[in-house]
Amino acid sequence: MIEDDAKTCEIVKLLNVPESSVRNIRKKKDEIKAAIKTTTKYFMGGAGGARRAMHDTTEKNRLHVVTEHYVMKWLARRLRKGASVDGPEIRGRAVAVYQGLCAKHKIQNPAPFIASRGWLHRFKKRCGVKLAYYQGELASADTTAAQEFPQIAKAIMEEGGYTPDQVFNCDETGVYWKKSPKATYAHKNLRQAAGTKMTKDRFSVLLCCNASGDFKMKPVIIYKYAKPHSYRHCDMNNLPNCVWYSNNSGYMTASLSLKWLDELKEIQEANSSESEPDQEESQEEEDQEEMTVKAFWKSFKIKHAVDLFCEAWGQINEATIAHAWAPLLPHLKQAGEAARQELEVVARETADVIRAVPGLSCVS
């Protein structure tokens, strides 16, 4: 309407806005248009860019918008290269970009810009930047080979006539079984909570199961001691819930892998046995219910951690394992879905037949 040279009173009456606002917008029309053009082009926050331009039409604001745009492009390039970026590095980059823009456009006496912590907080909020924690070994993975391998695996299974029951996968992970909590809730008047020395005691675990999920092998535990004190009454070669290996580092090695492969048959035969906690352990667990966290942590031994881990592994059902295999063998998931739908049809037809029998119409 302002572009059409409409009268101020008409705009006020139509939009129900203060007359002073209309006159101010008409007076700064060119500045607002330039600010909106710059902000819409460079701002990473979508429609919020126009509102930001309307709020502040100064040259300093436009420089800030363009600065944030190029900082985001730089951040995207760093992430594609797998580099780590922290807050001070972002702030330093923003100052360098701002100074470069001022020099490029030959701006005399530009407004100072120090990229403070407050600016960093608002920048992350405006541009959707968050602190992300590294997960696993994703950055080291060959994504191209991973995308191509499902078709290769399918061809191998079809060529060899292998069923999902015969396809196995194993992987290892580390368990920091004595790692204490990092934080706790406390009253606001408490300056800080008294913590304990962080322990880095860990053991490695090798897990293996087949694609159908109906056969899970006993976990292989690798620890730095051949027979810890908590296992003093146990036969380490015939543990009921796991296979125990040891070396100086507590990590899986090539020699241990070959040893495990040689003993696979024995592991499969022993896998059906389940561990039963003795009365002494059950009584100890009952006594621990009244313990504080620190007292419990002191009495928590490697055997407790291994038993809990093995129990958790035993509780993983076939559906969960099949879901984990789906990215590698998607054709099995499709076949399983078709079989499930077929069973549902059979179940409905069976229910219809039963309901047709006199006196059984309420069967669902």
C-alpha positions in Angstrom: 0.0 0.0 0.0 2.9 2.3 0.8 4.3 1.5 -2.7 1.0 2.6 -4.2 1.2 6.0 -2.5 -1.9 5.3 -0.5 -2.9 8.0 2.0 -1.7 7.5 5.6 -5.2 7.8 7.0 -6.5 5.1 4.7 -3.7 2.7 5.8 -4.4 3.5 9.5 -8.1 2.8 9.1 -7.6 -0.4 7.0 -4.8 -2.0 9.1 -5.8 -0.5 12.5 -2.2 0.5 13.3 -0.9 3.7 14.9 -0.4 6.6 12.5 3.1 7.2 13.8 4.1 3.6 12.8 2.9 4.1 9.2 4.7 7.5 8.9 7.9 5.9 10.3 7.7 3.0 7.8 7.0 5.4 4.9 10.0 7.5 6.0 12.4 4.5 6.2 10.9 2.6 3.2 14.1 2.3 1.2 16.2 1.2 4.3 13.6 -1.4 5.2 13.5 -2.8 1.7 17.2 -3.1 1.6 17.4 -4.7 5.0 14.6 -7.2 4.1 16.4 -8.1 0.8 19.7 -8.7 2.6 18.2 -10.6 5.5 15.9 -12.8 3.4 18.9 -13.8 1.2 21.3 -14.6 4.0 19.4 -15.3 7.2 19.3 -19.0 8.1 16.1 -18.7 10.2 13.5 -18.6 7.5 10.6 -16.2 7.9 12.3 -14.8 11.0 14.7 -12.9 8.8 12.0 -10.4 7.7 11.0 -9.7 11.3 14.6 -9.2 12.2 15.1 -6.8 9.3 11.9 -4.8 10.3 13.2 -4.6 13.9 16.6 -3.3 13.0 17.4 -1.7 9.6 20.8 -0.5 10.4 23.9 -1.3 8.5 25.4 -3.1 11.5 22.4 -5.5 11.6 22.8 -6.3 7.9 26.5 -7.0 8.4 25.7 -9.3 11.3 23.2 -11.2 9.2 25.7 -11.7 6.3 28.4 -12.7 8.9 26.2 -15.4 10.4 25.5 -16.7 6.9 29.1 -17.2 6.1 29.9 -18.6 9.5 27.2 -21.2 8.9 28.7 -22.1 5.5 32.1 -22.4 7.1 30.7 -24.6 9.8 29.1 -26.9 7.3 32.4 -27.3 5.4 34.2 -28.1 8.7 31.6 -30.8 9.6 31.8 -32.4 6.1 35.6 -32.8 6.6 34.9 -34.4 10.0 36.6 -31.6 12.0 35.6 -30.6 15.6 34.4 -27.1 16.2 34.0 -25.5 19.6 32.5 -22.2 20.8 35.7 -20.1 20.9 36.5 -21.2 17.3 33.1 -20.1 16.1 33.4 -16.8 17.8 36.9 -16.2 16.4 35.7 -17.1 12.9 32.7 -14.7 13.2 35.0 -11.8 14.1 37.3 -12.6 11.1 34.3 -12.7 8.7 32.9 -9.5 10.1 36.2 -7.7 9.6 36.6 -9.1 6.1 33.1 -7.9 5.1 33.9 -4.4 6.4 37.1 -4.3 4.5 35.5 -5.6 1.3 32.7 -3.0 1.3 35.1 -0.3 2.5 33.1 0.6 5.5 34.7 3.4 7.5 34.7 3.1 11.3 32.4 0.0 11.5 30.6 -0.7 14.7 32.7 -2.9 17.0 31.8 -6.6 17.0 33.5 -9.0 19.5 31.3 -12.1 19.1 30.6 -12.4 22.8 29.2 -15.5 24.5 25.8 -13.8 24.4 26.1 -13.5 20.6 27.1 -17.1 20.3 24.0 -18.2 22.3 21.7 -16.2 20.1 23.5 -17.3 17.0 22.9 -21.0 17.9 19.3 -20.3 18.6 18.7 -18.3 15.3 20.6 -20.8 13.1 19.6 -24.1 14.7 23.2 -25.0 15.9 23.5 -27.4 18.7 26.3 -29.2 20.6 26.4 -32.7 19.2 28.3 -35.6 20.9 30.3 -38.1 18.8 28.5 -41.4 18.6 30.4 -44.6 18.0 32.6 -44.9 14.9 30.3 -43.3 12.3 32.9 -40.9 11.0 35.3 -43.8 10.2 32.7 -45.9 8.4 32.8 -46.4 4.6 29.2 -45.2 3.8 29.5 -46.0 0.1 30.4 -49.6 0.8 27.7 -49.8 3.5 25.0 -48.7 1.0 26.2 -51.3 -1.6 26.6 -54.3 0.8 22.9 -55.2 1.3 22.7 -56.3 -2.3 26.0 -58.1 -2.0 24.8 -59.9 1.1 21.5 -60.9 -0.6 23.4 -62.3 -3.6 25.7 -64.3 -1.3 22.7 -65.8 0.6 20.9 -66.7 -2.6 24.0 -68.2 -4.2 24.9 -70.3 -1.2 21.3 -71.1 -0.2 21.8 -69.7 3.3 18.9 -69.1 5.5 18.7 -66.3 8.1 19.4 -69.0 10.8 22.8 -69.5 9.2 23.9 -65.9 8.9 25.7 -64.6 11.9 27.3 -61.3 12.9 29.5 -60.4 15.9 30.8 -57.1 17.2 32.6 -56.0 20.3 32.0 -53.1 22.7 33.4 -51.7 25.9 31.6 -51.5 29.2 32.8 -49.0 31.9 31.2 -51.0 34.6 32.4 -48.9 37.5 31.7 -45.4 36.1 30.0 -43.3 38.8 27.2 -40.7 38.0 28.4 -37.3 36.9 25.6 -35.2 38.4 22.9 -35.2 41.0 20.0 -33.0 42.0 20.7 -30.9 45.1 19.3 -27.8 46.9 20.1 -24.5 45.2 22.1 -23.2 48.2 24.6 -26.1 47.8 27.5 -24.7 45.7 28.6 -28.0 44.4 28.1 -31.7 45.1 31.0 -33.7 46.5 32.1 -36.2 43.9 34.3 -39.2 43.9 37.4 -40.1 41.8 36.3 -41.2 38.4 37.3 -44.8 37.7 38.0 -46.1 34.2 37.8 -49.8 34.9 36.2 -51.5 31.9 35.8 -54.9 30.3 35.2 -55.7 26.6 32.3 -57.8 25.3 31.9 -59.7 22.1 28.3 -60.4 21.1 27.1 -62.7 18.3 23.7 -63.8 17.0 22.1 -64.9 13.8 19.8 -62.9 11.5 16.6 -64.6 12.5 17.3 -63.7 16.2 16.5 -67.1 17.6 20.1 -67.9 18.5 22.2 -65.7 20.7 25.6 -66.9 21.6 27.0 -66.5 25.1 28.7 -63.2 25.5 32.5 -63.3 25.5 34.0 -61.2 28.3 37.6 -59.9 28.0 39.0 -58.5 31.2 42.6 -57.7 32.4 42.5 -60.3 35.2 42.2 -64.1 34.6 40.2 -64.6 37.9 39.0 -61.6 39.8 38.4 -61.9 43.5 34.6 -61.9 43.1 35.0 -65.1 41.0 37.2 -66.9 43.5 34.7 -69.7 43.9 33.9 -70.1 40.2 35.4 -72.2 37.5 36.4 -69.6 34.9 36.4 -72.2 32.1 32.8 -73.1 32.7 30.9 -70.0 33.6 27.2 -70.5 33.1 26.3 -67.2 31.4 29.5 -66.1 29.5 32.9 -67.1 28.1 35.8 -65.5 30.0 39.1 -64.4 28.4 41.8 -62.2 29.8 44.8 -60.3 28.7 46.8 -57.3 30.0 44.8 -54.7 28.2 41.2 -56.1 28.5 40.7 -55.6 24.7 39.9 -58.2 22.0 42.9 -59.3 20.1 43.5 -61.5 17.0 44.7 -64.4 19.1 41.6 -64.2 21.3 39.4 -64.1 18.2 41.0 -67.2 16.8 40.7 -68.9 20.2 37.0 -68.0 20.3 36.4 -69.4 16.8 38.1 -72.7 17.7 35.8 -73.0 20.7 32.6 -72.0 18.9 31.2 -75.5 19.0 31.7 -75.8 22.8 30.2 -72.4 23.3 27.0 -73.4 21.3 26.6 -76.5 23.4 26.9 -74.6 26.7 24.7 -71.7 25.5 21.5 -73.4 26.6 22.5 -73.4 30.3 21.3 -70.4 32.4 22.8 -69.0 35.5 21.0 -69.2 38.8 22.0 -66.8 41.6 22.8 -68.6 44.8 21.2 -67.7 48.1 24.2 -65.8 49.3 24.0 -63.4 46.3 20.3 -63.0 46.7 20.7 -62.1 50.3 23.5 -59.6 49.4 21.1 -57.9 46.9 18.5 -57.6 49.6 21.0 -56.0 51.9 22.0 -53.5 49.2 18.5 -52.1 48.9 19.2 -50.1 52.0 22.6 -48.9 50.9 23.5 -45.4 49.7 24.8 -44.9 46.2 28.4 -44.6 47.4 28.2 -47.7 49.6 26.6 -49.7 46.9 29.2 -48.6 44.4 32.0 -49.7 46.7 30.4 -53.2 47.0 29.6 -53.5 43.3 32.1 -56.0 41.8 33.0 -57.1 38.3 30.9 -60.3 38.7 27.8 -58.2 39.5 28.4 -56.1 36.3 29.0 -59.1 34.1 25.9 -60.9 35.5 23.7 -57.8 34.9 25.1 -57.5 31.3 24.5 -61.1 30.5 20.9 -60.9 31.9 20.2 -57.9 29.7 21.6 -59.7 26.7 19.3 -62.6 27.4 16.2 -60.4 27.6 16.7 -59.0 24.0 13.9 -60.6 22.0 13.9 -61.9 18.4 11.9 -58.9 17.1 14.6 -56.4 18.3 17.4 -58.4 16.7 15.5 -58.7 13.4 14.9 -55.0 13.5 18.7 -54.4 13.9 19.4 -56.7 10.9 16.8 -54.9 8.7 19.3 -52.3 7.2 21.6 -55.1 6.1 19.0 -57.6 4.9 15.9 -55.5 4.0 14.5 -58.4 1.9 14.0 -60.4 5.0 12.0 -57.7 6.7 9.8 -57.5 3.6 9.3 -61.3 3.6 8.5 -61.2 7.3 6.0 -58.5 6.8 4.3 -60.5 4.1 4.2 -63.6 6.3 2.7 -61.5 9.1 0.0 -60.2 6.9 -0.8 -63.7 5.7 -1.1 -64.9 9.2 -3.5 -62.1 10.0 -5.7 -63.1 7.1 -5.7 -66.7 8.2 -6.5 -65.6 11.8 -9.5 -63.5 10.6 -10.8 -66.3 8.4 -10.5 -68.8 11.2 -12.4 -66.4 13.6 -15.1 -66.0 11.0 -15.5 -69.8 10.7 -15.7 -70.1 14.5 -18.3 -67.3 14.9 -20.4 -69.1 12.3 -20.9 -72.0 14.8 -24.1 -71.6 16.9 -23.2 -70.3 20.4 -19.8 -69.0 19.4 -20.7 -65.7 17.8 -19.0 -63.7 20.5 -15.5 -65.0 19.6 -13.3 -62.2 18.6 
